[in-house]
Structures are given as C-alpha cells and as structure tokens.
Amino acid sequence: MANQLRLTLAQLNPTVGDIDGNAQQILDVWHEHKDSSDLVIFPELFLCGYPPEDLVLNAAFLHAIETKVTAICAQSKDYAAAALVPTIWREKYGLYNVALLIENGEIKQILKKHMLPNDHVFDEPRIFQAGDLPEPLDFRGTKLGIMICEDLWHTDVATHLKQRGAELFIIINASPYHISKHAERYDVSHNAISKTGLPLIYLHMFGGQDELVFDGRSFIMDAQGETTYESPAFSSDVFTICFSNKTISELPNTQSAPPSPLSLIYDGLKIGLRDYVHKNGFKQVLLGLSGGIDSALSAAIAVDALGAKNVRCIMLPSEFTSQDSLDDAKKCAEMLNVSYETLSIKEAVTAFEHIVPDLNGLAHENTQSRIRGAILMALSNISGEMLITTGNKSEVAVGYCTLYGDMNGGFNALKDVYKTDVYKLSAWRNQQNPAMPENILAKEPTAELRADQTDQDSLPPYDLLDDILKLLIEYDNTNWSNATPELIQMRDRCMKHPETITKIARLLKNTEFKRFQSAPGTRITFRGFGRDRRYPMTNHFVNKIEKDA
C-alpha cells in the first residue's frame, strides 16, 4: 500500500441529458484538484444524469456520451490526478452502468455495477446489463473496493471485495430521498463494515429530477462504523481526504449539524420545485392563493425556492369565498412579499349558468374550479410563468380535486405530502420566519365551492384519513409479524373504523384515472404516486387492511 492516497469527493447536482454541462462540472472540479489529489470521484451516472430512463435507448444520446468521454480524456491528459467518471457504457452485448477510471488521458479501467435494482422507483434491469462481481481497483498501490449504489445493499459484494484484498470501500450513488432513506443507508453501510472491518466513503449527489429529489449527505465511516464526516443536505460539497494505513484522515473541518426531520422534508420540496422549474427553462411561477393552508405553504416553498420576485399569487374569489379567506390570502402574500392580484370569477360562473341552465350540485362546484384553472393557465400562457398546483397527497389519493381545475399546473410541490404533514410543515415554516397568518393554520379546511362547506363534509378527519391512506399506499405489503409497535398501533386504531376504511379504499381505487393526469410532484414518502406506485386505472379489486396479511 502507498504511504498516502488523496481522494477528492464531489457532491454535485447534474441534469439528465445535459452532457456538456455535466462534463463541465466534472472538468472544473478535476482541474482544480489536478495537482493536489490522486483521484477525483463523482456520483453515479453523473455524466449523463440520473435516472436517464429510455434516453439510453437513443443511439444519438449514446454517441454524444462517447464523444464527450473522448473529449474529457483529451482535456485531462496532463492532469496528475485521475478521476472516476460515472456514465453509461455501450458494449457489444448491452449497456452498463459504470465508472470509468480515466488517467493520463486514457480509460484505464471500466468498473461495472453488479446489482441492478428493480423495485420502488427503479427498473434498471430494463435498460442495463449486470456486470460481474467487482474486483478491487488497484490504484497507485492501494486496493479500492468500488461499489455503485445498489451493490452496497447486498453484502456478498462487499465481502467479495474484502476477500480479494480491498482496503477501503468507495460507494458512488444516485439514491433518491424519502423520509427514512438516510437511516437505511446508514444501516447497510454498518452492515458492510461489520462484515468486513473496512472503512467506507459514501458519495452521493443532490438536486431534483422530475419527481425524484436527491439529498446529498455524503458520509465517511471508519472501520468501527462511526460516522466521522457528513456533507450538508441538499447542497454541493467538494472535499478531499487522505487514506493511509487503513485510516481516513484530514477530514473537512466543518461538520453540518444533523437537520431536523421537518427541515429535511421542506428542503427536499424546495429543491425539487427549484430544479424542476430551472432545469425546464422557467424562471417564474404563479399559483392560485385561496386563503387556505395548502396554497399558503406552496407559496412559501416557491418563495424559498425561487425568490419572492419570481412568484405571483392570484386570488380568484367566487360568491362563496369568505372575507376570512380574502384577508388571509392578502396577508399571506404581504408576509411573503410576492406579487398579488384579485380576479373575481363571479361573472364567468354566471356566464356558464346561462349556457348550462341545469348547472348545480357537484357540476356547479367543479365548474368554479375549472374556471379558476382556465384563468390561471391563460395567465401562464401570457406571462410564461409556470403554473404550480397545490393539492396535497391526502386529496390526490381520494380524488378530492378537480380535473382541468385545481389540478391544472406544471408541478405540484405538495403531491406527496399528507394533509397532517402540511400542517406540521406550515407550523415549522412559520417558526423559522412567519410566512402565513396563524388563522390559516387554525381554521377548518374548506374548498369554498358551496355555502358553509368544509372538507370534513366529504372526508373523515385528516388524522384518521392519513393513517388509513398510509396503510393502503405505503404499508399494503407489510409482514405484520415483523412490524414496529407504532405501525401495529396505527393499524389497530384504523381498524376500529371498518366502514371508513372501505370508503377510502374505494375512493383510492376509483380515482386512479385522476392521478394519471396529474402534475408531477416531489416524492418524499416511502411510496409516492406515479413511478413508485403503478396501479391500473381499470381495476375491480378494492384493497383491504388485514391483520394477518
């Protein structure tokens, strides 16, 4: 083993398909450390961005990657430092998820991902071939056990690398965030260390990609499984460490304080919205501000993500809009310092009533929502601002939303946030810096589409609704013999309301068609709608909550 190996780790934010931009990030960091580091390392599939999905089936895309790899080799040929450049790699019998060791302007080794995930949001076997069990990378006198993301989650990979002489594990990752994900990463890292006794570096990326968000928080663990460094959440971090005598040293002087659970969720929603807006070429957003808590929290997230000058809020009152709502919406806009307008929909509703004389009941309520949606989309078309929609996961789950009405928009920051968590996040955000009147948090939620309406006219209390939804959506495949006491208690509480469970299960099933037409939104739970939960629209099976399932 060499006396010392200096490794530079780059926690950065790539963009899928931006091969030139991602390559420039690689070259910028590499150039900065070309004489001071031995090896510069980047997160999984960084050159093409993650997840590339069916872009990998496009021959022009693959050719562009290969051309860029050649250019990277040429530009780095005089660098003393080598680099691990993660990308797609095309060979005769298929495509591979790899890390290229580039040194002195040449590809010296191709390290292939062995374990390909096929669960939750992942379907890598559809597009990639699995590499063989990896061998250690013998680099400048040190044997490095390089694993690519999922490889870490299977201990046979780590034990094989140790048996073949690895001295240090380096895991390059693109691991989407959800609320309990970081604890899971720690668990599998501890497991690998306990099996092998080797220290470990876990390098991650950060940023938003459509419905996924990546939280950063790269970390280093010593041979005893103690965390000696962790990068900040949802931001960039480039740091260099020294490895010698089986020990990682010269750690960064600054260590981020562990973020609170609510701050992590909020930052994930913020970065998810920010990157979706910016990476899709928008600068500004607009939304309907109703005086309710969902639109108030959405506005706060938008302001924190994009800046107040880039957020426009529109109040669209009808005859059923209360003075409380008008006052709360205006006050919220003032507290957030955003542009605010009031555009009444009364005349438009009256016009509809003349055209459709029998307009009443639910049709009348939905027409109000659709008029609002049409006005907001027209404003978006005129201004070029992206319209964001504001429905929470509880409402989206049971279809308490209107197609072509309040569901209109290009993105939904709250799509994977249960209503009970909307309240928690709003209270947390107000503690940091007041963003909405306290009355918004205190009053009963209502769509205000008819006189004296509240959400609980149609839905059970949100604490019960959300627990039932969690059991039906996130824990529908639970082995109850191994479940936590807290989860069992939640199940038993819900099972005291069998008729409500049946009602909610039917609503969840019957409104799948709405979710197929809904805007994307940042995934923060164990199982979000969309790519993470693929249910048929035409389906006669109604889910149940069973003790012995």
C-alpha positions as CSV (number, residue, x, y, z in Angstrom):
1,M,0.0,0.0,0.0
2,A,1.2,3.5,-0.7
3,N,2.0,5.8,2.2
4,Q,-0.8,8.1,1.3
5,L,-3.7,8.4,-1.2
6,R,-5.6,11.7,-1.5
7,L,-9.2,11.4,-2.7
8,T,-11.4,14.2,-3.7
9,L,-15.2,13.6,-3.5
10,A,-17.6,15.8,-5.4
11,Q,-21.3,16.0,-4.2
12,L,-22.8,17.9,-7.1
13,N,-26.1,18.4,-9.0
14,P,-26.2,17.0,-12.5
15,T,-29.0,17.4,-15.1
16,V,-30.3,14.5,-17.1
17,G,-29.3,14.8,-20.7
18,D,-27.1,17.9,-20.2
19,I,-24.0,16.0,-21.2
20,D,-22.0,19.2,-21.9
21,G,-23.0,20.8,-18.6
22,N,-22.3,17.8,-16.5
23,A,-19.0,17.2,-18.2
24,Q,-18.0,20.8,-17.4
25,Q,-18.8,20.3,-13.8
26,I,-16.5,17.2,-13.8
27,L,-13.7,19.1,-15.6
28,D,-14.0,22.1,-13.3
29,V,-13.5,20.1,-10.1
30,W,-10.9,17.8,-11.7
31,H,-8.9,20.8,-12.9
32,E,-9.0,22.5,-9.5
33,H,-7.6,19.3,-7.9
34,K,-5.4,18.1,-10.8
35,D,-2.2,18.5,-8.8
36,S,-3.3,18.2,-5.2
37,S,-5.3,14.9,-5.4
38,D,-4.7,11.4,-6.6
39,L,-8.3,10.5,-7.5
40,V,-11.3,12.7,-8.1
41,I,-14.6,10.9,-7.7
42,F,-18.2,11.8,-8.9
43,P,-21.7,10.3,-8.1
44,E,-23.4,7.6,-10.1
45,L,-24.1,8.2,-13.8
46,F,-23.0,11.8,-13.3
47,L,-22.0,12.4,-16.9
48,C,-25.5,11.7,-18.3
49,G,-27.5,12.4,-15.2
50,Y,-29.7,10.1,-13.2
51,P,-32.1,8.4,-14.0
52,P,-31.6,8.6,-17.7
53,E,-34.6,6.2,-18.4
54,D,-35.2,5.5,-22.0
55,L,-32.7,8.1,-23.2
56,V,-30.3,5.2,-23.1
57,L,-32.1,3.5,-25.9
58,N,-31.4,6.5,-28.2
59,A,-28.3,5.9,-30.4
60,A,-27.6,9.6,-30.7
61,F,-27.6,10.0,-26.9
62,L,-25.1,7.2,-26.5
63,H,-22.9,8.6,-29.3
64,A,-22.9,12.0,-27.6
65,I,-21.7,10.4,-24.3
66,E,-19.0,8.5,-26.1
67,T,-17.9,11.7,-27.9
68,K,-17.8,13.6,-24.6
69,V,-15.8,10.9,-22.9
70,T,-13.2,11.2,-25.6
71,A,-13.1,15.0,-25.1
72,I,-12.8,14.6,-21.3
73,C,-9.8,12.2,-21.8
74,A,-8.1,14.8,-24.2
75,Q,-8.6,17.7,-21.8
76,S,-7.3,15.8,-18.8
77,K,-4.3,14.1,-20.3
78,D,-1.8,16.3,-18.4
79,Y,-3.5,16.1,-15.0
80,A,-1.6,14.4,-12.3
81,A,-4.9,13.3,-10.7
82,A,-7.0,10.5,-12.1
83,A,-10.8,10.6,-12.0
84,L,-13.7,8.1,-11.7
85,V,-16.3,9.3,-14.2
86,P,-19.6,7.5,-13.9
87,T,-21.6,7.1,-17.0
88,I,-23.5,4.7,-19.3
89,W,-21.2,2.5,-21.3
90,R,-22.1,0.6,-24.5
91,E,-20.5,-2.8,-25.3
92,K,-21.3,-5.5,-27.8
93,Y,-23.9,-7.2,-25.7
94,G,-25.6,-4.3,-24.0
95,L,-25.4,-1.2,-21.9
96,Y,-23.8,-0.9,-18.5
97,N,-23.9,1.5,-15.5
98,V,-20.2,2.1,-15.0
99,A,-17.5,4.2,-13.5
100,L,-14.6,4.9,-15.9
101,L,-11.1,5.3,-14.4
102,I,-9.5,8.0,-16.6
103,E,-5.8,8.6,-16.1
104,N,-3.3,10.4,-18.3
105,G,-5.9,10.9,-21.0
106,E,-6.9,7.2,-21.2
107,I,-9.6,5.0,-19.9
108,K,-7.6,2.6,-17.7
109,Q,-10.4,0.6,-16.3
110,I,-14.2,0.2,-16.6
111,L,-15.9,-0.6,-13.3
112,K,-19.4,-2.1,-13.8
113,K,-22.4,-2.1,-11.5
114,H,-23.2,-5.6,-10.4
115,M,-26.6,-5.4,-8.7
116,L,-29.4,-3.7,-10.6
117,P,-32.4,-2.6,-8.5
118,N,-35.9,-3.4,-9.8
119,D,-38.2,-2.0,-7.1
120,H,-39.8,1.2,-5.9
121,V,-38.7,3.9,-8.4
122,F,-36.0,1.7,-10.0
123,D,-36.2,-0.5,-13.1
124,E,-32.6,-0.7,-14.1
125,P,-32.7,-4.3,-15.4
126,R,-34.9,-3.0,-18.2
127,I,-32.1,-0.9,-19.7
128,F,-28.8,-2.2,-18.2
129,Q,-26.8,-5.4,-18.2
130,A,-25.4,-6.5,-14.8
131,G,-21.6,-6.5,-14.5
132,D,-19.7,-9.4,-12.9
133,L,-18.9,-9.3,-9.2
134,P,-16.5,-6.4,-9.0
135,E,-12.8,-6.8,-8.3
136,P,-10.8,-4.2,-6.2
137,L,-9.3,-1.3,-8.2
138,D,-5.5,-1.5,-7.7
139,F,-4.8,2.3,-7.8
140,R,-1.4,3.7,-7.0
141,G,-0.6,1.0,-4.5
142,T,-4.0,0.9,-2.8
143,K,-6.8,-1.6,-3.4
144,L,-10.1,0.3,-3.6
145,G,-13.4,-1.5,-3.3
146,I,-15.6,0.5,-5.7
147,M,-19.3,-0.2,-5.5
148,I,-22.1,1.5,-7.4
149,C,-25.1,2.3,-5.3
150,E,-27.2,-0.9,-5.1
151,D,-24.0,-3.0,-4.8
152,L,-23.7,-1.8,-1.2
153,W,-27.2,-3.2,-0.3
154,H,-26.0,-6.8,-1.0
155,T,-23.3,-7.9,1.4
156,D,-21.9,-10.5,-0.9
157,V,-20.4,-7.7,-3.0
158,A,-18.6,-6.1,0.0
159,T,-17.4,-9.5,1.3
160,H,-16.1,-10.5,-2.1
161,L,-14.2,-7.2,-2.4
162,K,-12.7,-7.7,1.0
163,Q,-11.7,-11.3,0.2
164,R,-10.0,-10.0,-2.9
165,G,-7.9,-7.5,-0.9
166,A,-9.9,-4.3,-0.8
167,E,-8.7,-1.8,1.8
168,L,-11.3,0.9,1.5
169,F,-14.9,0.9,0.2
170,I,-16.0,3.8,-2.0
171,I,-19.6,3.8,-3.0
172,I,-20.8,6.2,-5.7
173,N,-24.6,6.8,-5.5
174,A,-27.7,8.3,-7.0
175,S,-30.1,7.4,-4.2
176,P,-33.5,9.2,-4.3
177,Y,-34.6,10.7,-1.0
178,H,-37.6,9.7,1.1
179,I,-38.2,10.3,4.7
180,S,-36.4,7.2,6.1
181,K,-33.9,6.7,3.4
182,H,-30.8,8.1,5.1
183,A,-31.2,5.8,8.1
184,E,-31.4,2.9,5.6
185,R,-28.2,4.0,4.0
186,Y,-26.5,4.0,7.4
187,D,-27.9,0.5,8.2
188,V,-26.5,-1.1,5.0
189,S,-23.2,0.8,5.5
190,H,-22.9,-0.5,9.1
191,N,-23.7,-4.0,7.8
192,A,-20.9,-3.9,5.2
193,I,-18.4,-2.6,7.8
194,S,-19.4,-5.2,10.3
195,K,-18.9,-8.0,7.7
196,T,-15.5,-6.7,6.6
197,G,-14.0,-4.3,9.1
198,L,-13.2,-1.8,6.3
199,P,-13.8,2.0,6.4
200,L,-16.3,3.4,3.9
201,I,-16.9,6.5,1.9
202,Y,-20.4,7.1,0.6
203,L,-20.6,9.7,-2.1
204,H,-24.0,11.0,-3.2
205,M,-25.4,13.6,-5.5
206,F,-28.1,16.2,-4.7
207,G,-30.8,18.0,-6.7
208,G,-34.2,17.4,-8.2
209,Q,-35.0,15.3,-11.3
210,D,-38.7,15.3,-12.2
211,E,-40.5,13.5,-9.2
212,L,-37.2,12.5,-7.6
213,V,-35.0,14.5,-5.3
214,F,-31.5,13.6,-4.1
215,D,-30.4,14.8,-0.7
216,G,-26.6,14.7,-0.8
217,R,-25.4,14.0,2.8
218,S,-22.4,12.0,1.6
219,F,-20.6,10.5,4.6
220,I,-17.5,8.8,5.8
221,M,-17.4,5.9,8.3
222,D,-14.4,4.4,10.0
223,A,-13.6,0.7,10.4
224,Q,-15.7,0.7,13.6
225,G,-18.8,2.1,11.8
226,E,-18.5,5.5,13.4
227,T,-19.5,8.5,11.2
228,T,-16.5,10.8,11.0
229,Y,-17.9,13.3,8.4
230,E,-21.2,14.0,6.7
231,S,-21.8,16.5,3.9
232,P,-24.7,19.0,4.2
233,A,-28.2,18.1,2.9
234,F,-29.4,19.4,-0.5
235,S,-26.3,21.4,-1.4
236,S,-22.9,20.9,-3.1
237,D,-19.8,19.8,-1.2
238,V,-16.4,19.0,-2.6
239,F,-13.9,17.8,-0.1
240,T,-10.6,15.9,0.0
241,I,-9.5,13.3,2.4
242,C,-6.3,11.3,3.0
243,F,-6.3,7.5,3.2
244,S,-3.2,5.7,4.6
245,N,-2.6,2.8,6.9
246,K,-6.2,1.7,6.6
247,T,-7.3,5.0,8.1
248,I,-9.2,8.0,6.6
249,S,-7.7,11.3,7.9
250,E,-7.5,15.0,7.1
251,L,-11.3,15.3,7.2
252,P,-13.0,18.6,6.5
253,N,-13.0,21.0,9.4
254,T,-16.7,21.9,9.1
255,Q,-19.4,19.4,10.0
256,S,-23.0,20.0,9.3
257,A,-25.4,19.7,12.3
258,P,-27.9,17.0,11.7
259,P,-31.0,18.5,10.1
260,S,-34.4,18.1,11.7
261,P,-36.9,15.8,10.0
262,L,-39.2,18.6,9.1
263,S,-36.4,20.8,7.7
264,L,-35.2,17.9,5.5
265,I,-38.7,17.4,4.1
266,Y,-39.1,21.1,3.5
267,D,-35.7,21.4,1.8
268,G,-36.5,18.4,-0.3
269,L,-39.7,20.1,-1.5
270,K,-37.9,23.3,-2.1
271,I,-35.1,21.8,-4.1
272,G,-37.5,19.6,-6.0
273,L,-39.5,22.6,-7.1
274,R,-36.5,24.8,-7.8
275,D,-34.7,22.3,-10.0
276,Y,-37.9,21.3,-11.9
277,V,-38.5,25.0,-12.7
278,H,-35.0,25.9,-13.6
279,K,-34.0,22.7,-15.4
280,N,-37.0,23.1,-17.6
281,G,-36.2,26.6,-18.6
282,F,-38.6,28.6,-16.4
283,K,-37.7,31.4,-14.1
284,Q,-41.0,32.4,-12.5
285,V,-44.1,30.6,-11.2
286,L,-47.7,31.6,-10.4
287,L,-50.3,29.9,-8.3
288,G,-53.8,30.4,-7.0
289,L,-53.7,31.7,-3.4
290,S,-57.0,30.8,-1.8
291,G,-56.5,31.7,1.8
292,G,-56.2,28.0,2.7
293,I,-53.2,26.2,4.1
294,D,-52.2,24.2,1.0
295,S,-51.8,27.2,-1.3
296,A,-50.1,29.2,1.5
297,L,-47.5,26.5,2.1
298,S,-47.0,26.1,-1.7
299,A,-46.4,29.8,-2.0
300,A,-43.9,29.8,0.9
301,I,-42.0,26.9,-0.7
302,A,-42.0,28.7,-4.1
303,V,-40.6,31.9,-2.5
304,D,-37.9,30.0,-0.7
305,A,-37.0,28.0,-3.8
306,L,-37.1,30.8,-6.4
307,G,-37.2,34.2,-4.6
308,A,-40.2,36.4,-3.9
309,K,-39.8,38.4,-7.1
310,N,-40.3,35.2,-9.1
311,V,-43.6,34.2,-7.5
312,R,-47.0,35.6,-8.4
313,C,-50.2,34.8,-6.5
314,I,-53.7,35.2,-7.7
315,M,-56.8,35.2,-5.6
316,L,-59.9,34.1,-7.6
317,P,-62.9,34.6,-5.3
318,S,-66.5,33.5,-6.0
319,E,-69.7,34.2,-4.2
320,F,-68.8,31.5,-1.7
321,T,-65.4,33.0,-0.8
322,S,-65.4,34.2,2.8
323,Q,-63.9,37.5,3.9
324,D,-61.6,35.5,6.1
325,S,-60.1,33.8,3.0
326,L,-59.7,37.2,1.3
327,D,-58.0,38.7,4.3
328,D,-55.8,35.6,4.9
329,A,-54.7,35.3,1.3
330,K,-53.8,39.0,1.1
331,K,-51.9,38.9,4.4
332,C,-50.0,35.8,3.3
333,A,-48.9,37.5,0.1
334,E,-47.8,40.5,2.1
335,M,-45.8,38.3,4.5
336,L,-44.1,36.6,1.6
337,N,-43.6,39.9,-0.3
338,V,-45.0,38.4,-3.5
339,S,-46.9,39.9,-6.4
340,Y,-50.7,39.5,-5.6
341,E,-53.8,40.1,-7.6
342,T,-57.5,39.5,-7.1
343,L,-59.6,38.4,-10.1
344,S,-63.3,37.6,-9.4
345,I,-64.8,34.6,-11.2
346,K,-68.4,35.6,-10.5
347,E,-69.1,36.9,-14.0
348,A,-67.6,33.8,-15.6
349,V,-69.7,31.5,-13.4
350,T,-72.8,33.5,-14.3
351,A,-72.0,33.1,-18.0
352,F,-71.7,29.3,-17.5
353,E,-75.0,29.2,-15.7
354,H,-76.6,30.9,-18.8
355,I,-75.1,28.4,-21.1
356,V,-75.9,25.4,-19.0
357,P,-79.1,26.2,-17.1
358,D,-79.1,23.0,-15.1
359,L,-75.7,23.7,-13.6
360,N,-76.0,22.7,-10.0
361,G,-74.5,20.5,-7.3
362,L,-71.2,18.9,-8.0
363,A,-71.2,20.2,-11.6
364,H,-71.5,23.7,-10.3
365,E,-68.7,23.3,-7.8
366,N,-66.4,21.7,-10.4
367,T,-67.2,24.5,-12.9
368,Q,-65.9,27.1,-10.4
369,S,-62.7,25.1,-10.0
370,R,-62.3,24.7,-13.8
371,I,-62.9,28.4,-14.4
372,R,-60.1,29.2,-11.9
373,G,-57.9,26.7,-13.7
374,A,-58.6,28.1,-17.1
375,I,-57.8,31.7,-15.9
376,L,-54.6,30.6,-14.3
377,M,-53.5,28.7,-17.4
378,A,-54.3,31.7,-19.5
379,L,-52.1,33.9,-17.3
380,S,-49.4,31.3,-17.5
381,N,-49.6,31.3,-21.3
382,I,-49.4,35.1,-21.4
383,S,-46.6,35.6,-19.0
384,G,-44.5,32.4,-19.5
385,E,-44.7,31.7,-15.8
386,M,-45.1,28.0,-14.8
387,L,-48.4,27.4,-13.0
388,I,-48.0,25.3,-9.9
389,T,-50.9,23.4,-8.4
390,T,-51.3,22.9,-4.7
391,G,-53.2,19.7,-3.9
392,N,-51.8,17.6,-1.1
393,K,-51.4,13.8,-1.1
394,S,-54.5,13.1,1.0
395,E,-56.7,15.0,-1.5
396,V,-55.0,13.5,-4.5
397,A,-55.3,10.0,-3.0
398,V,-59.1,10.1,-2.7
399,G,-59.8,12.3,-5.7
400,Y,-60.8,15.4,-3.7
401,C,-59.6,17.6,-6.6
402,T,-61.0,18.6,-10.0
403,L,-59.5,17.5,-13.3
404,Y,-58.8,20.6,-15.5
405,G,-59.5,22.8,-12.5
406,D,-57.4,22.9,-9.3
407,M,-55.3,20.1,-10.7
408,N,-54.0,22.4,-13.5
409,G,-50.3,23.1,-13.4
410,G,-46.9,22.0,-14.4
411,F,-45.7,20.9,-11.0
412,N,-47.2,20.2,-7.5
413,A,-44.8,20.7,-4.6
414,L,-47.3,19.0,-2.2
415,K,-48.2,16.0,-4.2
416,D,-46.5,13.6,-1.8
417,V,-47.3,15.5,1.4
418,Y,-50.2,14.2,3.6
419,K,-52.5,16.9,4.9
420,T,-51.4,16.3,8.5
421,D,-47.8,16.9,7.4
422,V,-49.0,20.1,5.6
423,Y,-50.0,21.5,9.0
424,K,-46.7,20.4,10.6
425,L,-44.6,21.9,7.8
426,S,-46.6,25.1,7.8
427,A,-46.1,25.5,11.6
428,W,-42.4,24.7,11.2
429,R,-42.0,27.3,8.4
430,N,-43.8,29.9,10.5
431,Q,-41.3,29.3,13.3
432,Q,-38.4,29.9,11.0
433,N,-39.8,33.1,9.6
434,P,-43.6,33.8,9.5
435,A,-45.0,33.1,6.1
436,M,-48.7,32.9,6.7
437,P,-51.3,34.2,9.2
438,E,-51.9,31.9,12.2
439,N,-55.6,31.9,11.2
440,I,-54.7,29.8,8.1
441,L,-53.3,27.1,10.4
442,A,-56.2,27.4,12.9
443,K,-59.3,27.4,10.7
444,E,-61.2,24.4,9.3
445,P,-60.1,23.5,5.7
446,T,-62.6,24.2,3.0
447,A,-62.8,24.3,-0.8
448,E,-65.4,27.1,-0.6
449,L,-67.3,25.8,-3.6
450,R,-70.7,26.0,-1.8
451,A,-72.1,27.7,1.3
452,D,-70.7,26.6,4.7
453,Q,-68.6,23.8,3.1
454,T,-65.8,22.1,5.0
455,D,-63.5,19.2,3.9
456,Q,-65.0,17.0,6.6
457,D,-68.4,17.1,4.8
458,S,-66.9,14.6,2.4
459,L,-63.9,13.2,4.2
460,P,-63.1,11.7,7.6
461,P,-60.8,13.8,10.0
462,Y,-57.4,14.1,8.3
463,D,-55.5,12.3,11.1
464,L,-57.6,9.2,10.5
465,L,-57.7,9.6,6.8
466,D,-53.9,9.9,6.6
467,D,-53.3,6.8,8.7
468,I,-55.7,4.8,6.5
469,L,-54.0,6.1,3.4
470,K,-50.6,5.2,4.7
471,L,-51.7,1.6,5.4
472,L,-53.3,1.3,1.9
473,I,-50.5,3.0,0.0
474,E,-47.2,2.6,1.8
475,Y,-47.8,-0.5,4.0
476,D,-50.1,-2.6,1.9
477,N,-47.4,-5.3,1.7
478,T,-46.4,-5.4,5.3
479,N,-45.4,-8.5,7.1
480,W,-47.2,-7.7,10.3
481,S,-45.2,-10.3,12.4
482,N,-42.2,-8.0,11.9
483,A,-43.9,-4.7,12.0
484,T,-42.9,-2.0,14.5
485,P,-45.2,-1.4,17.6
486,E,-46.0,2.1,16.3
487,L,-47.2,0.7,12.9
488,I,-49.3,-2.0,14.6
489,Q,-50.9,0.6,16.8
490,M,-51.7,2.7,13.8
491,R,-53.3,-0.3,12.1
492,D,-55.4,-1.2,15.1
493,R,-56.6,2.4,15.5
494,C,-57.8,2.4,11.9
495,M,-59.4,-1.0,12.1
496,K,-61.9,0.4,14.6
497,H,-63.4,2.2,11.6
498,P,-64.1,-0.5,9.0
499,E,-66.7,1.4,7.0
500,T,-64.4,4.3,6.7
501,I,-61.6,2.0,5.5
502,T,-63.8,0.6,2.8
503,K,-64.9,4.0,1.7
504,I,-61.4,5.3,1.4
505,A,-60.1,2.2,-0.3
506,R,-62.8,2.6,-2.9
507,L,-62.1,6.2,-3.4
508,L,-58.4,5.4,-3.8
509,K,-59.2,2.8,-6.4
510,N,-61.8,4.8,-8.3
511,T,-59.7,7.9,-8.7
512,E,-56.6,6.3,-10.2
513,F,-57.6,8.0,-13.6
514,K,-57.2,11.4,-12.0
515,R,-53.6,10.7,-10.8
516,F,-52.7,9.5,-14.3
517,Q,-53.5,13.1,-15.4
518,S,-52.0,14.9,-12.5
519,A,-48.9,17.1,-12.5
520,P,-45.6,15.7,-11.3
521,G,-44.5,16.4,-7.7
522,T,-41.6,15.7,-5.5
523,R,-41.5,12.3,-3.9
524,I,-40.7,12.4,-0.1
525,T,-42.5,9.3,1.3
526,F,-41.6,5.6,1.1
527,R,-44.2,5.3,-1.7
528,G,-45.4,8.1,-3.8
529,F,-47.9,8.2,-6.7
530,G,-46.5,7.9,-10.2
531,R,-43.4,5.9,-11.0
532,D,-43.4,4.4,-7.5
533,R,-47.0,3.1,-7.5
534,R,-48.2,1.7,-10.8
535,Y,-51.8,0.7,-10.4
536,P,-54.2,0.1,-13.3
537,M,-56.9,2.6,-14.0
538,T,-59.3,-0.2,-14.9
539,N,-59.4,-2.3,-11.8
540,H,-62.2,-4.0,-9.8
541,F,-60.1,-5.0,-6.8
542,V,-60.6,-3.0,-3.6
543,N,-57.7,-3.1,-1.2
544,K,-58.2,-4.1,2.5
545,I,-56.3,-3.7,5.7
546,E,-55.8,-7.1,7.3
547,K,-54.1,-8.1,10.5
548,D,-52.7,-11.4,9.1
549,A,-51.8,-10.2,5.6
